[in-house]
Amino acid sequence: MTRPPELWAFILANALLFLTGCLLMALSFFAYYQNPREPSYRYSAIGFAFIVLGGLISPVYRLGIRSDYHLNASQRLLLQSGEGILLAVGLGLLFYAITRHGAGSPPVDDRNAGDTDSNGADNHWHDD
């Protein structure tokens, strides 16, 4: 049985979403692993995981569970609703991670505010 080109486009698009999402999720996880005091990396990794899960709902149901590419209207609506909810949660977590990134660390300008004299000279002693 020959497969229609739309099916191959569907498979390719979902595979690309899965690979890209997994790569971004792994990068966020490794960033959190290297800097566990920064919770925004954890939230971004979880957000990308929700996005990957949202992208997996349709291909897993259509090709794995149902074994048919064609769906009726109620099945499509349920799949799109599930995908939309997971994608919205994932994007919401990414938004939260971006807006909260570095919220616990002091601003760059205030870190060395007391290390200069009245003329602006640096008072650090460096061991060379």
Secondary structure, 3 states (H helix, E strand, C coil): CCCCHHHHHHHHHHHHHHHHHHHHHHHHHHHHHHCCCCHHHHHHHHHHHHHHHHHHHHHHHHHHHCCCCCCCHHHHHHHHHHHHHHHHHHHHHHHHHHHHCCCCCCCHHHCCHHHECCCCCECCCCCC
